[in-house]
Amino acid sequence: MDHEQRTWSSFSDVCKRGFLGRPLINNQLQHERLSNPVALGVLSPDAISSTAYGSEQIMIELLPAAGMAAFALLLPITGVILLILVLVAASYRQVVMVYTRSGGSYVVARENFGPRVAQIAAASLLIDYVVTVAVQCAAGTVAVVSAVPVLGPYSLEITVGVVLTMCLANLRGLREAGAPFALPTYAFVVMVSLTIVVGIVHQVMGTLPVYDPAHIAGAVPVHQGNGLVMGATVLIVLRAFANGGSSLTGVEAISNTVTSFRKPEGINARRVLTVMACILAFLLAGVAWLAHATHATPYVDGYPSMLSEIARAVFGHGTVGNILYFLVQASTAAILYTGGNTSFNGFPALASFVAEDRFLPRPLMKRGHRLVFSNGIITLAALAVALLIVTGGSLDALVPFYAIGVFTGFSMAGYGMTKHHLVHRGRGWRRKLAVNLSAGILSTIVVGIFAVAKFTEGAWLVVVVFPLLVLVLMRLNRQYRAEASVLELSQTEPPDLARYSKHRVVVFVDAVDLAEVEALRYGNGLHADELTAVHFVIDADHAARLTERWRHFEHDTPLRMVNCADRHLSKAAHELIAQMLRDHPDSKVTVLLPRRTYSPLVGRLLHDRTADKIARSVSRISGATAQIVPFDIESRVAEVTRVG
């Protein structure tokens, strides 16, 4: 028989190695600093990719109500969105210069309004990250099925599969750094810019095709008549504007990861943010103009996308045109999926940050098998998949969930920076204050528009979930602070470390076996003044057999039988130890509970957790300590099976 000590691995360890690879050690935790070109490609896909669906979401609201006038309304609505983009980008240009630690609007709100108010920003960002995964991946799938319509009926399955694949890849330690993650962004920018330029050239030359939305099978219904007068009510315009506001999601991404930049971090982050905002503005304006010029139309099924129709109209159906069309669709899908994957870095990092402030459960701070925040990654994937299933993976259904969280974060950043300038009054503070306050107020107005205009279309859920999430964060913090106040030592009175005059050890036993022997051996090693074994009698026959075996093995430790007629072991243990302390007030009582540990999966089904329940009950008594003495069964069963 081989008596060598073997390295023990649990079933979960074996699974982790199989799915995730070898575990990494702490020394392998590295933080790669990004150059500005790479940072632009890595950190901006969430923002830039929204070009693919921003204009389409506006038209989905306008066409059924305003008819062909929707194409005229598209441009001024896009203009207002671009104005907000300018203010928000100007606000975040200041954020990245002042707060060079990662965290974005959460850090701004925490530093200026305190940790409790900052939970509004935390809740908004956490919701935003979850919805971003769902929206970006759903939009990426739209790009795929627009190019390959035969995949259309399987859109939800494809989207969920992409999210689960991202989850697994990130659990394995996928790092969003370097050229591979920057390429989709640059490919998308090049292809959509080419589409815009070629499209404008065709329009100038009079060769740009124009669709007829009213006679396209499968397109969203088009209102007939004078849309500006009959259909385009204020509410419809506000709904369209709210939908188009989803184009600004991701603008805050750079402020969330300032530490990823090379030194000087703030200056480099500001430069990249400025370039990103300029690219986003150009692409938004260009796509909106071509949608206006070509009358590209959204479809009821969600595909083909308007961007797909624009690309088809611009490049035509020739060989070169088909190649360019498919390149547009491929780059669109790639940047959208990459934008969704960005949340798998942002959400776990933010959740860990908030948990460090004791507003989220501490397990979210734990780095897993591959030095990533595994619990945060799994939580994000689970929530995103649930949201996709509830909405059927429909981009139209997901957008109402989107921008409330985003613009709430914008508001908190704007108001936080406003207070910062009021307190510090640095150079040019009045101008900066005006920019931040304007961005905060305008973003708050957008949140209000979303809450009202899109309330019946799904925004009500965010309106309900948002305050509930803030309350949950507050409640968790109150619980953590209550626990800390109990554990903290008094600052005025030194702790009493005097020894008890007597030490009594009690071993709770239910059988005569190796686990009980190990507990008694440990009890003897404590050099107690008195060592007693106690059995709570639930079954008289079992108690009689236990007494006989106890005598047979000639135990030196006395066995005491305590009747437990109501079978409430925790209560009986509590009463017994409390009575011992009343009888011997100068004593310290230590209770040892032998616990047989089994396979985590099978053991949970085949055995209860009585020792844990008794330990909790006894530990509530002042002067008493409960200690579990584990005896591993699983490894011994495996050893016997291997030898046999």
N, C-alpha and C positions, 0 to 999 in steps of 0.2 A: 504493500500500500504506500502511495506517495504522500509523505508528510510535509512536503514543502509548502510554504505559505504562498497562496495564490492571490493575485490581485482580483478583488471582488468588483463586479460590475452588475448593476441592476438591469432589469429589463428595459427601463427607460433609457439607460446609458447606451445599451446595445442599439436601440432604435435611433437615438440621436446620432450615433456614429454612422449608421447605415444611411440616414437621410441627409445629415448635415456635414458629414466628414469628421475628421479628427478635431478634438477640442483645441482651442487656442489658449495660450497662457497670457497673463496680464502684460508681460513685456512686449507682446506682439500688437498691443493696442497703439496704433499710430494715427496721427492726424495729418493728412496731406494738405499742404498749402497750395492753393490754386492760383495760376496766373490769370490775368484779367480775361484773355480770350477764352480760356478753358472755363473759367467761372461763369462767363456769360452763357456759354453753351450748357453748362451743368445746372445752373440755378434758375434759368429763365424759361424753361419749357412750359411750366404751368401757366405763366402769363402769356407768352407769345402764342402758344397753341390755342388759346381761347378765340383767336381769329377765325378758327375753323368753324365755330358754331355761334359766335356773337350776333352777326347780322341775321342769321337764320332764325334765331330765337326771337328777334324783333319782328320779323315778317310773319312768324307763326301767329302772333297776336293781331297784327295789323290787317293781313289779307282778308280774313273772314269778316272783318268789320268795315274796313275802309276801301276794299276793292283795289283797283289799280292805283288809287291815290296813295296806297301804302308805300309804293316805290318813291314817291315824292317826300313822304314823311320820314322814310328811312334815313335820309341824309341829315336833317336837323337833329334827330334823336341821336345819331352817331356823333354829331358835333358836340352835343351836351356831354356825352360820355367821354369824349376826348378832353373836354374842359376839366371834368372831374379827374381824369388821368393826370393832367398837368399838375393840379393841386396836390393830389395824393403823392405823386412822384416827388414833387418839391418838398413835401412834408417828410417823406422817408429819406430824402437826401440829408436832412438834418438829423434824423434818427441815427443813421449809420455813422455819423460823425461824432455824436455825443455818446452813444451807447454801443461800444465796440464789442461787448459781450453778446453772444448769441441769445436770442429770445424775442427780439422784435417788440411788438406792441405789449407783450406781457411784461417785459423788463421795464419799458417806458412807464406803464401804468403802475407797476409795483414800486418803482423808485420815486414816483411823484404822488401817488395816492395811497400807497400802502398795500400790503399783500391781500387784504380782503377785497378791496375794490378791483385789484388786478385780476381777481377770479372771473370778472366779466370778460376781460380780454382772453383769459385762459379758456373759458367755455367757448367763446366765439372761434378761437383758433382750433380747438379740438374738434368742434363740429365741422369747421371748414376742411380740416384734413380728411375727415371721414368722407364727406361729400365729394371732395376733390378726387379721391380714388374712384368713387362710383362714376362721377361725371366724366372724368378724363378717359377712363377705360371704356365707358359706354360710347363716348364720342369717337374713340379710336376704332371701336368695332363698326361704327357707322361708316367710317372711312374705308374699312376693309370690305364690308358688304356692298358699299356703293360701287366699288371696282369689281367685286365678284358677287352679283346679286343672288346667286344660287345659295349662298350662305346666310341669306337674310333670315329665314325661319329659325336659325340657330344662334341668333344674336345674343340672347341672354346667356346661353351655355358658353359661348365664346368669351363673353365679358367676365363671367364668374371664373372660368378657367384661367384667364389672364391674371385676375386678382390673386388666385391661389398660387399661380406660378411665381408671381412677384413676392408673395409671402414666403414661399420656400426659398427663393433666391436670396432674399434679405436675411432669412434665418441662417443661411449658409455664410453670411458675411459679405454680401454684395455691397460694394462701395461706389457711390456716385462720384467718381473722380476720374479725370483723364479724358482723352480724346473720344473713346467709345461712347460716353454719355453726352458729349458735346456735339457729335456728328449729326444726330437727328435734328437738333435745333438749327444748326447751320444749313442742313439740307432743306428743311422746311422753309426757312427764310429765303433761301436762294430760289426755290421752286415757286413759292407764292409771289415773290417779287417779280420773277420772270413772267408769271401769269398776269400780274397787274400791268407791267410795262407792255407786254405784247397785246394785252386786251385794250389798253388805251390807244396803242398804235392802230389796231383794227378799227376802233371807234372813230378815230380821226380820219381814217381812210374810208370809212363808211362800209366796212366789210365785217363788222361784229354782228353775229346772229342775235336775234331777239326772240325769246320764248313767248308763248301765248298761254299764260297761267290758267285762263278760264277754260281751255280746251285740252289740258294735259291730264290724262287718266292717272288717278292715284294722288294727284296734288291736293293740298289743303283747299277747302272751298273758298271761292273768291266772291266777295260781296258785289252784287250788281247795283249799279246806280252811282250817284255822286257820293263817294265815300267820305270826302272831307266834311260834308254837311250831315249826311244821314248816319254814317257808321262810326266815324272817328271821334267818339266821345272822349271826354277827359280821362275817364277810367281806363279806356282801351289804350290810350296813348301812354298812361302811367304804367300799365301792365307791360306794354312793349318796351318802355324805357327800363323797367325793372328787369325784364329778361335780358336786355342788352347790357345791363350792368354786370352780368356774369363775365363779360369780356375783360374786366379789370382784376379778376381773381389771379393771385400769384404775384401781384406787384410787391407784396410784402416779403416774398421768399428770401430776397437777398438780406434784408434786415434780420431774418431769423438765423442766418449763418455767417455773420460777419467774421467770425474767427477762422473761417475757411480761407480767407484771403491772405495773400502775402503782405508783409509790412510795407508801408503804413496801411493797416487794415481799413480804417475809416475812409481814407482818400480813395483807395482802390474800389471799395464797395460803392462809393458815391459815383465814381466814373462808370462802373458797370451798370448800376441802376439807371443812370442817365441814358446810356446807349440802349438798354433794354426798353425803356419807356419810349424812346424815339422809334425803335423798330416796331414796337407794338402799335404806336399811333399810325405809322405809315401803313402797316398791314391792315389795320382796322379800317382806315379811311379808304384804302385801295380796294379792299374786298367789298365794302359798302357801295363804293362808286360803281364797280362792275356789276353788283347785284342790281343796282338802280338801272344801269345801262342795258343789261341782258334780260331783265325781268326773270332772273332765276327764281325758282319757286320751291318752297319746302314741301315734302310729301307727308301724307298721313302716316305711313309706316315708318317714317324717319329716315328713309334712304330711297334714292340717292340723295346725298347732302347738297346744299346749295353751292358749296365750294366745288363739289364734284361737277355740278352742272356748269358753273362758270368756267372751270378748266376745260370741260368738253367743248363749250362754245368758243373759247379762245383758241384752243389748239386743233380743233376739228377731228376728223376720223381717219386721216391719212396715217401712214406708217410712223412718221416722226411725231405726228400729233398723238397717236396712241401711246407711244413710248413716253412722251412728256406727260400725258394724262396719268398714266400709271405711276410715274415718278412722283407726281403731286400727291396722289393717293397714298403711296407707300411712305413718303416723308411725313404726311399728315398723321397716318396711323402711328408711325414711329415716335413722333414728338408727343402725341397725346398719351400714348402708353408710358413714355418716359416721364411726362408730367405727372401721371398718376403715381408712378413709382417714387417721385420726389417725396410724397407724403410718408412713405415708409422710412424715410430718414427724419422728417420733420416731426411727425406725431410722437414716435417713441422718445425722441430727445426732449420735446416739450413736456411730455407726460412725466419723464424722469425729473425734469427741472421743477415742475409743479409738485411732484411727490417729495422732492427734497425740501420744499417749503411746507410740507406736511398738509397738503390739500388733496392729494390723491394717494391711493394705497402704496405702501412702500415696495411691494414686489415689482412695481413699474420701474424702480431704480436699478433693479438687478440686471447685470449683464449675463447673458446666457452662454451656451456652448461655444459660440463663435465670437464672443466679445461684443455682441449686439444686444440691444434691449429687447430680448425675445418676447417678454410678456406684452410689451407695447405693440410689437409687430403683429402678434397673434390677435390682440384686441382690435387693432385697426382693421385687419383683414376680415375678422368675424363681423364687425359692425358694417363694413362696406358691402360684404356679400349679403347680409340681411337687408340692407337698404336696396340693393339691386333686385333682390327677389321680391320685396314688397312693391316696388315700382315697376316690375317687369323689365328692368334694364332700359326703360324709355328715357331718353335724354330730356324730352319735354317735361316729363314728370319729375325729373331730378332737379332741374334748374331752379324751381321755387325754393328748394332747400338750400340753395347755394349761397347767394349773395348776402343774406342776412348776417351770417357769421363773418363773412369777409369784410363787409362794410362796418360791422361793429368793431372789428379790430382796427380798421382805418380810423374810426371815431376815437377809440381809446388812445391811439398813437397821437392823433392830432391834439386832443385835449391834454394829454400828458406832456407833450412838448410845449404847449401853451403855458402850462404851469411852470415848466422848467425855465422858460424865458422870463416869466414874471418874477421868478425867484432870483435867477442868476444875472439877468440883464447884461448879457455880453454884447459884443460888438454887433451892431445892426439888429438888436433884439426886437425892435418894434416891427420891422419888416418881416422878420422870421415869425414873430407871434401872429401877425395878420395872416400869413400863409397857413400856419398850422391850425389856427382857429377856424379859418375858412374851410380847410379840408375836413376838420372835425364836424363842423355844422352841416356841411353839404353831405358828408357820409351819413350823419344821423338822419337827415331828411330822406336819403335813399333807403335806409333801414325802415323808416316809417312808411315810405311808398311800398316797399316790398311787403311789409306786414299787412297793409290794408289792401293793396291792389291784388296781391297773390294769396290772400288769406284762404279763400275757398279752394285754391288749386294746390294746396299742400303746405303753404307757408305757416298755416295754423299749427302744424306739428312742431316746427322750429320755435314758434312763438311760445308754445307750451313747454317744449323740452329745454329751451335755453334757460329760463329762470329756474326750472327744476334742477338742471345741472349745476347752476351756480349755488343753489341751496345745498345740494349734495356735497359740493366741494367745501362749503362752509361747515357743514355737519361733520365731515371727516376731519377737518382741522380741529374742530372743537373736541372731538373724541381723542385725537392725538395729543392735544394740549392737556386734556384731563388725565390721560395716562402718564404724560411726562411729569405733571405736578405731583402725582402719587410717587413716582420713582425718584424724583429729585431730592437730594439731601437738603436739609434746612441750612440757610446761610447764617443763622444766628445761633443755633444750638448744635454742638458737635454730636455726631452719631454715637449711640451707646453701644460699644463693642465689648462690654463685660460678658464673661462666660457665665452660662447657667451652672448652678451648683450640681444639678443632676441631668443626665441625658438618658432618655428612654427611647429605645428603638422598637417599633412594631412592624412585623412582616405579615402582610395579608396573604394568606395561602388558600388555594382552591384545590390543589392536588399535590401529591408527593412525586416530583419529577425533577429533572435536571435544572429547569428554570427556577424552581423553588430552592433547590440546593445552592444555586448561584446567588440568589438573594440573601439566603441565610449566611453564606460565606462572606458576602459583602457587609452584612450587618455585624458580624463578629469583628470585622476589621475596623469598625467605627469605635470600638472600645467603649461601648455603652455601659451605663450602670445597670441597666436591665434590658434584656432582649426577649421579646415575647412574640410568638406566632399566633395569629388570630384567624379563625375561619368563621364566616357568617353562615349560619345554618338556614338554608332554604329548603333543602331536601334532607330529611332525617336519615334515610338509608345511605345517601352519599356521605353524610357527615360521619356515620358509623364506620363506613369503609375507610374513610380518611383517617379516623382515629386509630383503627387497627393497623393500617400501613405505617402510620407515624410511630406506633410502638414497635412494629416489626423492624424498622430501620434504626431503632434505638437513638432517636434524636435527643440531644441534650437540652434543646430549647423547648420550653413548655408550650403546649398547644392549648389555646383558649377558645372555647366555643361560645359564639354570641348569636343568640336567636334573632332572625330577621324574617318575621312572619309576613310582612307586607312586601318582601322581595325588593325593597328599595335600598340597594347597597350603598349608594352615595349618602343617603340620609343616615343609615346605620353607622357608617364610618365616621361621619361628622359628629354624631352624638357620642360615639365611643371616645374619640380623641378629645372632644370638649370636656367630657366627664373626667378623663384622665388628668387633664390640666387643672380642673377644679379640685380634684383630690390631691394633686401635687403641684401647687402653683409655682414652686421654685424650679420646675423641670422644663426641659426642652424635649419635645417629642418629634422624632423623625419616623415617618411612615415609609416603608419600602414596599413597592408593588411589583412583583415579577410580571413581566409582559413578554409573551411569546410573539416575536415578530415573524410574519409570514410574507409570502409574495404579495406585493402591493395590490395586484389585480385580484388574485384568487382570495387572498387574505381578507380583503374588504367584504367579500361575499360570504365567506365561510366562518368568519370570527368577528366578534363585536369589539368595542373599544372601551370595555368596562374600566380598565386601569386608568385611562385618561379622565373619565368622568369622576372616579373616586378621588384622583389627585386634585382635580379642580375644587371639589367639595372640601377636602381637608385643608388645602392651601388658604382657604378663606379664614381659618382659625389663627388668631394671634398666638405665637409661640409654637406653632406646628409647621413642619415642613414635609411635603410629600415628594418622594423621589421614585421615579420609575426605573427599574433595573431590567434592561432589555436582554432577551435571550433569542438569538437569531435561529429560526427554524429553517428558513429557505435555503441558506447556504449548506446546512447539514443534510437536508434532503437531497440537494444537488450532488453533494459529495458521495452520499450513500448510493444514489442512482448511478453515478459515474463509475464507482468501484464495482457495483453489481453488474 
